[in-house]
Amino acid sequence: MSLYESVLIAAGIAVLAFFSGMLGFGVALAAVPFLSLFLDDLAHQVHPMSLALGGATALFALIGFGRAGYVEWRLGWQLALVAGLASPIGAWLAQRFNPNLLWVLYFVSVGYLLSRMVHPRFVQKEQTFDARKATLLVIPIAIYSTLLGVGVGFLLVPTLIALGLEPKRAAGTNALPVVVQSLTALLYHAPSARIDGGVLTLATLAGVVGSYYGAQFTSHRLGGNQVRWVFVSMMTVMILYRAWMLIR
C-alpha cells in the first residue's frame, strides 16, 4: 500500500473516530465500510483491523470521559464482564440464524430505543437508574450485537439512557464494555489476520487522537439533550446505510 493511501486511511479514521468517540463507541462499525474502499479481504484484513482500531479508540474515548468524570466505573466493569461472557453465545448463534431476519429485528429494536430517547414522555420522566436491570439487559444486548457483528454500544447507550442514566454518563460508561468486547473479538480473528503493521500503527495513532478529543468535546461542549440528538442523528445515518447495503 502506498504512503498516500496510508495517510488517507489515517485521516479518515481520525474523523470517524472523533464522531464515534463523542458517544463512547469504538470506531469499528464505521471503519468497516471505509476500510473496504482500500482493502479487499473482509474477513482477514478489514474485520481484524477494524476491531483493533475499535478497541484502541474506545479505550481513549474511555480515558477522555473518565478524566471528565463521566464514567460509572463499577457499572462499566459489570457490563464489560457480562458482555464478554455473553458475546461467544452470539458468535455461535450467528451461524444458525437468518441474517436478514436479524437485521429486521435490529431496525425495529433500535427504532424503538431511539424513540424513547427523544420522545417528551420519556425525556421528561424522572426515574432512578437501575444498575441491576442494566446488567441483566446487557446479556441479550451482547448476544444480539455479536449476532449482527456490531458493537454493544449501538444498543447499550440508548438502553442505559432509557433506564435513566444521564446521557454523558451513558456514553462514557459504555466505552468500557466496548473495549472488552472489541479485544475479545480480535483474539478470535487474530490467528488468520493479515494486517499491514505500518498502516495499522498510523491509523491507530490518528484514531486514538480523534476518539479522545471526541469524548472531550462531548464532556465539555455538549449538554445532555444535545448528546441525545447527536446519538439519534448518527444512528439514523447508520440504519439508513445498513438498509441500503441490504437492499442494493
C-alpha positions as CSV (number, residue, x, y, z in Angstrom):
1,M,0.0,0.0,0.0
2,S,1.3,3.5,-0.9
3,L,2.2,6.2,1.6
4,Y,-0.6,8.3,0.1
5,E,-3.2,5.6,0.8
6,S,-1.9,5.0,4.3
7,V,-2.2,8.7,5.1
8,L,-5.7,8.8,3.6
9,I,-6.8,5.9,5.7
10,A,-5.4,7.5,8.9
11,A,-7.1,10.8,8.1
12,G,-10.4,9.1,7.5
13,I,-10.2,7.0,10.7
14,A,-9.4,10.2,12.7
15,V,-12.6,11.8,11.5
16,L,-14.7,8.7,12.1
17,A,-13.1,8.1,15.5
18,F,-13.9,11.7,16.6
19,F,-17.6,11.2,15.9
20,S,-17.6,7.7,17.4
21,G,-15.7,8.9,20.4
22,M,-18.3,11.5,21.1
23,L,-20.6,8.7,22.2
24,G,-18.1,6.3,23.7
25,F,-18.1,4.0,20.7
26,G,-15.1,2.3,19.2
27,V,-14.6,3.1,15.5
28,A,-15.0,-0.5,14.4
29,L,-18.5,-0.4,12.8
30,A,-17.9,2.9,11.0
31,A,-14.4,1.7,9.9
32,V,-15.6,-1.4,8.1
33,P,-17.2,0.3,5.1
34,F,-14.4,2.9,5.0
35,L,-11.6,0.3,5.1
36,S,-13.3,-1.8,2.5
37,L,-12.6,1.0,0.0
38,F,-8.9,0.2,0.3
39,L,-8.7,-3.4,1.4
40,D,-10.2,-6.4,-0.5
41,D,-10.3,-9.2,2.1
42,L,-13.1,-8.5,4.5
43,A,-12.5,-11.5,6.8
44,H,-8.7,-11.4,7.1
45,Q,-7.9,-7.7,6.7
46,V,-10.9,-5.4,7.2
47,H,-12.6,-7.1,10.2
48,P,-9.4,-7.6,12.2
49,M,-8.1,-4.1,11.5
50,S,-11.4,-2.5,12.4
51,L,-11.6,-4.5,15.7
52,A,-8.1,-3.4,16.6
53,L,-9.0,0.2,15.8
54,G,-12.3,-0.2,17.6
55,G,-10.6,-1.4,20.9
56,A,-7.9,1.3,20.8
57,T,-10.3,4.2,20.0
58,A,-12.9,3.0,22.6
59,L,-10.1,2.9,25.2
60,F,-9.1,6.6,24.5
61,A,-12.8,7.6,24.5
62,L,-13.0,5.9,27.9
63,I,-10.0,7.9,29.1
64,G,-11.5,11.2,27.8
65,F,-14.8,10.6,29.5
66,G,-13.1,9.3,32.6
67,R,-11.0,12.4,33.0
68,A,-14.1,14.5,32.9
69,G,-15.8,12.3,35.5
70,Y,-18.5,10.7,33.2
71,V,-17.7,7.0,33.7
72,E,-19.5,4.9,36.3
73,W,-16.6,2.5,36.8
74,R,-18.3,-0.1,38.9
75,L,-21.2,-0.3,36.5
76,G,-18.9,-0.3,33.5
77,W,-16.9,-3.3,34.7
78,Q,-20.1,-5.2,35.5
79,L,-21.4,-4.6,32.0
80,A,-18.0,-5.4,30.4
81,L,-17.7,-8.7,32.3
82,V,-21.2,-9.8,31.4
83,A,-20.9,-8.7,27.8
84,G,-17.6,-10.5,27.5
85,L,-19.1,-13.7,28.8
86,A,-22.3,-13.5,26.7
87,S,-20.7,-12.5,23.3
88,P,-19.5,-16.0,22.4
89,I,-23.1,-17.2,22.5
90,G,-23.9,-14.7,19.8
91,A,-20.9,-15.8,17.7
92,W,-22.2,-19.4,18.0
93,L,-25.8,-18.5,17.2
94,A,-24.7,-16.3,14.2
95,Q,-24.2,-19.4,12.1
96,R,-27.7,-20.7,12.8
97,F,-30.0,-17.7,12.1
98,N,-31.2,-16.0,9.0
99,P,-29.2,-12.7,8.9
100,N,-32.0,-10.8,7.1
101,L,-34.5,-11.6,9.9
102,L,-31.9,-10.4,12.5
103,W,-31.5,-7.1,10.7
104,V,-35.3,-6.5,10.6
105,L,-35.4,-7.1,14.3
106,Y,-32.4,-4.8,14.7
107,F,-34.2,-1.9,12.9
108,V,-37.3,-2.4,15.0
109,S,-35.5,-2.6,18.3
110,V,-33.2,0.4,17.6
111,G,-36.1,2.4,16.3
112,Y,-38.0,1.8,19.5
113,L,-35.0,2.8,21.7
114,L,-34.3,5.9,19.6
115,S,-38.0,7.0,20.0
116,R,-37.7,6.6,23.8
117,M,-34.6,8.8,23.8
118,V,-36.3,11.8,22.2
119,H,-40.0,11.4,23.0
120,P,-41.0,14.1,25.6
121,R,-43.0,11.5,27.6
122,F,-39.7,9.6,28.3
123,V,-37.2,12.5,28.3
124,Q,-39.1,14.5,30.9
125,K,-39.9,11.4,33.1
126,E,-37.9,11.3,36.4
127,Q,-36.6,7.9,37.2
128,T,-34.0,6.3,39.3
129,F,-31.4,4.4,37.3
130,D,-31.5,0.6,38.0
131,A,-28.0,-0.8,37.6
132,R,-29.2,-4.4,38.2
133,K,-31.6,-4.2,35.3
134,A,-28.9,-2.7,33.1
135,T,-26.6,-5.6,34.0
136,L,-29.3,-8.2,33.1
137,L,-30.2,-6.4,29.9
138,V,-26.6,-6.4,28.7
139,I,-26.8,-10.2,28.3
140,P,-29.2,-10.2,25.4
141,I,-27.7,-7.0,24.0
142,A,-24.2,-8.6,23.9
143,I,-25.6,-11.8,22.3
144,Y,-27.7,-9.8,19.8
145,S,-25.0,-7.4,18.8
146,T,-22.5,-10.2,18.3
147,L,-25.1,-12.0,16.1
148,L,-25.2,-8.9,14.0
149,G,-21.5,-8.3,14.0
150,V,-21.7,-4.8,15.6
151,G,-20.5,-3.4,18.9
152,V,-22.7,-3.3,22.0
153,G,-22.7,0.5,22.1
154,F,-25.4,1.0,19.5
155,L,-27.9,-0.8,21.7
156,L,-26.3,-0.3,25.1
157,V,-26.2,3.5,25.1
158,P,-29.9,4.1,24.3
159,T,-30.8,1.3,26.8
160,L,-28.8,3.0,29.6
161,I,-30.4,6.3,28.8
162,A,-33.9,4.8,28.6
163,L,-33.2,3.3,32.1
164,G,-32.5,6.7,33.5
165,L,-28.7,7.2,33.2
166,E,-27.6,10.7,32.3
167,P,-26.6,10.7,28.5
168,K,-23.0,11.7,29.0
169,R,-22.5,9.1,31.7
170,A,-24.2,6.5,29.4
171,A,-21.7,7.3,26.6
172,G,-18.7,7.3,29.0
173,T,-19.6,4.1,30.8
174,N,-20.5,2.3,27.6
175,A,-16.9,2.7,26.4
176,L,-15.6,0.2,28.9
177,P,-17.6,-2.8,27.7
178,V,-16.9,-1.8,24.1
179,V,-13.1,-2.1,24.8
180,V,-13.6,-5.5,26.3
181,Q,-15.9,-6.8,23.5
182,S,-13.5,-5.5,20.8
183,L,-10.5,-7.1,22.3
184,T,-12.2,-10.5,22.8
185,A,-13.5,-10.5,19.2
186,L,-10.0,-9.5,18.0
187,L,-8.5,-12.5,19.7
188,Y,-10.9,-14.7,17.7
189,H,-9.8,-13.2,14.4
190,A,-6.1,-12.8,15.2
191,P,-4.8,-16.2,14.1
192,S,-6.0,-15.7,10.5
193,A,-5.5,-11.9,10.3
194,R,-3.3,-10.3,7.5
195,I,-2.8,-6.7,8.6
196,D,-0.2,-4.2,7.3
197,G,1.5,-3.2,10.6
198,G,2.5,0.2,9.3
199,V,-1.0,1.1,8.2
200,L,-2.5,-0.1,11.4
201,T,0.0,1.9,13.5
202,L,-0.6,5.1,11.6
203,A,-4.4,4.6,11.6
204,T,-4.4,3.8,15.3
205,L,-2.4,6.9,16.3
206,A,-4.8,9.0,14.3
207,G,-7.8,7.2,15.6
208,V,-7.0,7.4,19.3
209,V,-6.4,11.2,19.0
210,G,-9.7,11.7,17.2
211,S,-11.6,9.5,19.7
212,Y,-10.1,11.2,22.8
213,Y,-11.0,14.6,21.6
214,G,-14.4,13.4,20.5
215,A,-15.1,12.3,24.1
216,Q,-13.6,15.6,25.4
217,F,-15.9,17.5,23.1
218,T,-19.0,15.7,24.4
219,S,-17.8,16.1,28.0
220,H,-17.2,19.8,27.9
221,R,-19.2,21.2,25.0
222,L,-22.5,19.3,24.8
223,G,-25.5,19.2,27.1
224,G,-27.5,16.0,27.8
225,N,-30.2,16.8,25.3
226,Q,-27.6,17.5,22.6
227,V,-26.0,14.2,23.3
228,R,-29.3,12.5,22.7
229,W,-29.8,14.2,19.4
230,V,-26.2,13.5,18.2
231,F,-26.8,9.8,19.0
232,V,-30.2,9.8,17.2
233,S,-28.7,11.5,14.2
234,M,-25.7,9.2,13.9
235,M,-27.8,6.1,14.4
236,T,-30.3,7.2,11.8
237,V,-27.5,7.6,9.3
238,M,-26.1,4.1,10.2
239,I,-29.5,2.5,9.9
240,L,-30.2,4.0,6.5
241,Y,-26.7,3.0,5.3
242,R,-27.2,-0.6,6.6
243,A,-30.7,-0.8,5.0
244,W,-29.2,0.4,1.7
245,M,-26.5,-2.2,1.8
246,L,-29.0,-4.9,2.4
247,I,-31.4,-4.0,-0.4
248,R,-29.0,-2.8,-3.1
